[in-house]
Amino acid sequence: MGVFIFLPLVLPLTGWPVARLAEQHLHPRLATRLLTGVAVVMALCSTVSLGLLMVVGTAQLPGNPLPDGWSDPEVREAVPGEEVVGKVAIPVLLFVAAGCGRAVWRHFGVRRRAHRALDGVRGTSVVVLADGQPYAYALPAGAARHDRIVVSAGLLSCLPAPQRRALFAHERAHLAAGHHRHLLAVQLAARANPFLRPLRSAVSYTAERWADEEAARAVGDRRAVALAIGTAALVSQGTPAPTLAGLAAPGPVPRRVAALLRPAPLAMSWPSLFTSVGLAAWTAAAGTVASAMSSANSTVTLVLILRAATPL
């Protein structure tokens, strides 16, 4: 295995340039999908490497719960000699698992509580709550329930009719594109490997920009969407969880408003290599492929070592 087992832990660094450039130069739909895919694959490869290191660490512990042969001297000599790293990987992987489990529990817990709170409300796709606190968010479907847009009367009272249409178009875009899945995926990726946090922040922004552009296209007035975002950001409390999307999600609101006051971005399938964002995208793609190949190489090597040392 050698150095290959450690590469997936640091290769997420290759995604940093595209995290910064994609949100500026790519269509937000493409940027969201690209960054989410890179983050998920790299997080999986990083977790696989931690799991392999954990096997190395447990194989080096006398009395480990694995088959007795896995702690034989031959196995300890065949697996990487970084005994400290292998043992440290055990609590690190447990910490990652706990963090991801906590994020998933919170995400679905918030959704369950929100749906239960709306059980007595007539089954419409838009729910206006008689609450003076201003907020709005897209609530994805739960078990035996459907997608809903939740908005308070306090926020609607702050918005004139054109901006209300922009608000509802924005939230419908979040639900139609399944942005909660992208946000949850990058949240889990960032918990699996801290080097992926810039991609999480970038996706939080590009998902909102994606919904902004869809809302502008639906209502036919980019300025109304920009005004709705600015007003909501000034008065709103945001969403109940970072994995749920909303008009006033925290982030660089001035950049979103400025983007809407410019012409709509052009859609592109993949950036050219001879541009800064194209070079960054290809670098991230190469890092993702290298991470997948390194984790696969390490997995096969460790399996062969353990099969040779221990009859399975």
C-alpha positions in Angstrom: 0.0 0.0 0.0 2.7 2.5 1.0 1.9 6.1 0.3 -1.3 5.2 -1.7 -3.2 4.7 1.5 -2.6 8.3 2.6 -3.2 10.1 -0.7 -7.0 10.2 -0.4 -6.7 12.0 2.9 -4.9 15.0 1.3 -6.0 14.9 -2.4 -9.2 17.0 -1.4 -6.8 19.9 -1.5 -6.9 19.7 -5.3 -10.6 20.8 -5.1 -9.9 24.1 -3.4 -9.2 26.1 -6.6 -12.3 24.9 -8.3 -14.4 25.6 -5.2 -13.4 29.3 -5.5 -13.5 29.6 -9.3 -16.6 27.5 -10.1 -19.0 29.7 -8.0 -17.7 32.8 -9.9 -17.3 31.5 -13.5 -19.6 28.5 -14.0 -23.4 28.3 -14.3 -24.6 27.6 -10.8 -26.4 24.4 -11.8 -23.1 23.0 -13.3 -21.1 24.3 -10.3 -23.4 22.7 -7.8 -23.4 19.3 -9.5 -19.6 19.4 -10.1 -18.6 20.4 -6.6 -21.1 18.0 -5.0 -19.8 15.1 -7.1 -16.1 15.9 -6.3 -16.8 16.3 -2.6 -18.8 13.0 -2.3 -16.2 10.9 -4.2 -13.3 12.3 -2.3 -15.1 11.9 1.0 -15.8 8.2 0.3 -12.2 7.6 -0.7 -10.9 9.4 2.4 -13.2 7.3 4.6 -12.1 4.1 2.9 -8.5 5.0 3.6 -9.3 5.6 7.2 -11.1 2.3 7.4 -8.0 0.5 5.9 -5.7 2.3 8.4 -8.1 1.2 11.2 -7.7 -2.4 10.0 -3.9 -1.8 10.1 -4.2 -0.5 13.6 -6.3 -3.3 14.9 -4.1 -5.9 13.3 -1.2 -4.4 15.2 -3.1 -4.7 18.5 -2.6 -8.0 20.4 -6.0 -9.6 21.2 -7.8 -7.6 18.5 -11.3 -8.7 17.6 -10.3 -9.9 14.2 -9.2 -13.5 13.5 -6.1 -14.4 15.5 -3.9 -14.7 12.4 -4.4 -11.0 11.6 -2.2 -10.1 14.6 0.6 -12.5 13.6 4.0 -11.0 13.2 3.8 -11.8 9.4 0.8 -9.5 9.1 2.4 -6.7 11.1 5.4 -6.8 8.9 3.3 -6.9 5.7 1.1 -4.0 6.4 2.5 -0.5 6.6 4.9 0.1 9.4 3.2 3.3 10.6 1.9 1.7 13.8 1.0 5.0 15.4 -1.0 6.2 12.4 -2.9 2.9 12.2 -3.9 3.2 15.9 -4.7 6.9 15.6 -7.0 6.0 12.7 -9.3 4.0 15.0 -10.6 7.0 17.1 -10.5 9.3 14.1 -12.8 7.0 12.1 -15.1 6.7 15.1 -15.2 10.5 15.3 -16.0 10.8 11.6 -18.8 8.2 11.9 -20.3 10.0 14.9 -20.1 13.4 13.2 -21.8 12.1 10.1 -24.4 10.3 12.1 -25.2 13.4 14.1 -25.6 15.5 10.9 -28.0 12.9 9.3 -29.9 12.7 12.6 -30.3 16.4 12.8 -31.3 16.8 9.1 -34.1 14.2 9.3 -35.0 15.2 12.8 -35.7 18.8 11.7 -37.7 17.5 8.7 -39.8 15.2 10.9 -40.5 17.9 13.4 -41.4 20.4 10.7 -43.8 18.0 9.0 -45.4 17.0 12.3 -46.0 20.7 13.1 -47.8 21.0 9.8 -50.0 17.9 10.2 -53.0 20.0 11.1 -52.5 22.3 8.1 -54.5 21.8 5.0 -52.5 19.7 2.5 -51.3 22.4 0.2 -47.9 22.8 -1.3 -47.5 26.3 0.3 -48.1 26.8 4.0 -48.3 30.3 5.4 -47.9 30.3 9.1 -49.4 33.1 11.3 -46.1 33.9 12.8 -44.7 37.4 13.1 -41.1 36.2 12.8 -39.9 36.4 9.2 -38.7 33.2 7.6 -39.2 30.9 4.6 -37.7 27.6 3.6 -38.3 24.6 1.3 -39.4 21.5 3.2 -38.7 18.3 1.2 -41.2 15.4 1.3 -41.2 13.1 4.3 -42.8 9.7 4.7 -46.3 9.8 3.3 -46.0 13.6 2.9 -45.2 15.9 0.0 -42.9 18.8 -0.7 -44.0 22.0 0.9 -42.9 25.7 1.0 -43.1 27.1 4.5 -43.3 30.9 4.9 -44.4 33.1 7.7 -46.9 35.9 7.6 -44.1 38.1 9.0 -41.9 37.7 6.0 -44.8 38.1 3.5 -45.8 41.4 5.1 -42.3 42.7 4.3 -42.5 41.8 0.5 -44.6 43.4 -2.2 -46.4 41.2 -4.7 -43.6 40.9 -7.3 -41.1 39.9 -4.6 -43.5 37.4 -3.2 -43.7 35.7 -6.5 -39.9 35.7 -6.6 -39.9 34.1 -3.1 -42.2 31.3 -4.1 -40.4 30.7 -7.4 -37.1 30.5 -5.5 -38.4 27.9 -3.0 -40.0 25.8 -5.7 -36.7 25.7 -7.5 -35.0 24.4 -4.4 -37.5 21.6 -4.2 -37.5 20.7 -7.9 -33.7 20.4 -8.0 -33.4 18.6 -4.7 -31.0 21.0 -3.3 -31.4 19.5 0.2 -29.6 16.4 -1.1 -26.7 18.4 -2.4 -26.4 20.3 0.9 -26.6 17.2 3.0 -24.0 15.4 0.8 -21.5 18.2 1.2 -22.2 18.5 4.9 -21.3 14.8 5.3 -18.3 15.1 3.0 -16.9 18.0 5.1 -17.3 16.0 8.3 -15.6 13.0 6.7 -12.6 15.2 5.7 -12.1 18.8 6.9 -10.2 19.6 3.7 -13.6 19.5 1.9 -15.0 22.4 3.9 -14.4 24.9 1.1 -16.5 22.8 -1.3 -19.3 22.7 1.3 -19.3 26.5 1.5 -19.2 26.8 -2.3 -22.1 24.4 -2.8 -24.2 26.3 -0.2 -23.7 29.4 -2.3 -24.1 27.9 -5.8 -27.3 26.1 -4.8 -28.8 29.4 -3.8 -27.5 31.0 -7.0 -29.1 28.1 -9.0 -32.5 28.8 -7.3 -32.0 32.5 -7.9 -31.6 32.0 -11.6 -34.5 29.6 -11.8 -36.7 32.2 -9.9 -35.5 35.0 -12.2 -36.4 32.9 -15.3 -39.8 32.0 -13.8 -40.9 35.5 -12.9 -39.1 37.2 -15.7 -37.7 40.0 -13.5 -34.2 39.6 -12.2 -34.4 42.9 -10.2 -37.5 41.6 -8.3 -35.6 38.5 -7.3 -32.6 40.6 -6.2 -34.8 42.9 -4.1 -36.6 39.9 -2.5 -33.2 38.4 -1.5 -31.9 41.6 -0.1 -35.1 42.3 1.9 -35.3 38.7 3.2 -31.7 38.8 4.2 -32.2 41.9 6.3 -35.2 40.7 8.2 -35.2 36.9 8.1 -33.9 34.3 10.5 -32.8 31.8 7.9 -33.6 28.1 7.8 -33.9 25.7 10.7 -31.0 23.6 9.5 -28.0 24.2 7.1 -29.2 21.2 4.9 -32.5 22.9 4.2 -32.6 25.6 1.6 -34.2 29.0 1.8 -34.3 32.4 0.2 -32.4 34.1 3.0 -29.8 31.3 3.6 -26.7 32.7 5.2 -23.9 33.5 2.9 -22.6 36.2 0.6 -26.0 37.8 -0.1 -24.4 40.9 -1.8 -22.7 38.7 -4.4 -26.1 37.0 -5.1 -27.8 40.4 -5.5 -25.0 41.7 -7.7 -25.2 38.5 -9.9 -28.9 39.0 -10.4 -28.4 42.6 -11.5 -26.1 41.4 -14.3 -27.3 39.4 -17.4 -28.1 35.7 -16.8 -25.1 33.4 -17.0 -24.6 31.2 -20.0 -25.0 27.5 -19.5 -22.0 25.4 -20.5 -21.4 21.6 -20.4 -17.8 21.6 -19.3 -15.2 24.5 -19.1 -12.3 24.6 -21.5 -9.0 23.5 -20.2 -7.5 26.8 -21.4 -9.3 28.9 -18.8 -8.6 29.3 -15.1 -11.8 27.6 -14.1 -11.3 24.8 -16.7 -7.8 24.1 -15.4 -9.1 24.1 -11.8 -12.0 21.7 -12.8 -9.6 19.3 -14.6 -7.2 19.5 -11.6 -10.1 18.5 -9.2 -11.2 15.8 -11.6 -7.7 14.4 -11.7 -7.4 14.5 -8.0 -10.8 12.7 -7.7 -9.6 10.0 -10.1 -6.3 9.7 -8.3 -8.1 9.4 -4.9 -10.4 6.7 -6.2 -7.5 4.7 -7.7 -5.4 5.1 -4.6 -8.1 3.8 -2.3 -8.9 1.0 -4.6 -5.2 0.0 -4.8 -4.9 0.1 -1.1 -8.0 -2.0 -0.6 -6.9 -4.7 -3.0 -3.4 -4.8 -1.5 -4.6 -5.1 2.1 -7.1 -7.8 1.1 -4.4 -9.8 -0.6 -2.1 -9.4 2.3 -4.7 -10.6 4.8 -5.8 -13.5 2.6 -2.2 -14.6 2.3 -1.6 -14.4 6.0 -4.9 -15.7 7.2 -7.0 -18.4 5.5 -10.5 -17.0 5.1 
